[in-house]
Amino acid sequence: MALTLYWYPNCNTSKKAKKWLDDNGISYKLVHLVEETPTEEELKELIEKSGLPARKFFNTSGKVYREQNMKEKLQDATLDEMVRYLAANGMLIKRPIVTDGNKVTVGFKKEIFEETWK
């Protein structure tokens, strides 16, 4: 099964992940995180399958995260609230997200990609 790579083309981390997949001959479908932001349901599923806390799906170094004061908003946010924030603005989502429908990785670390997708 081909992977889905949720990415943002101007993001260097996304570019590294795409290059790694290309270099390893792994096929994938590209999804632009801002133009095709995942729905609340899709995000909930990705979070669940990743085994990571929902907070790990936020792009904490992004401009939108700071402008919207997300650090404070997330302190007491429920999963539903977090998913609503993410679905409302693709720039809040940490990238890249890669999934095969069962496993999910967030961000790019070569070792994790080697372990998960090779």
Secondary structure, DSSP 8 states (H G I E B T S, - for coil): --EEEEE-TT-HHHHHHHHHHHHTT--EEEEETTTT---HHHHHHHHHHHTS-GGGGB-TTSHHHHHTTHHHHHTT--HHHHHHHHHH-GGGB-S-EEESSS-EEES--HHHHHHHH-
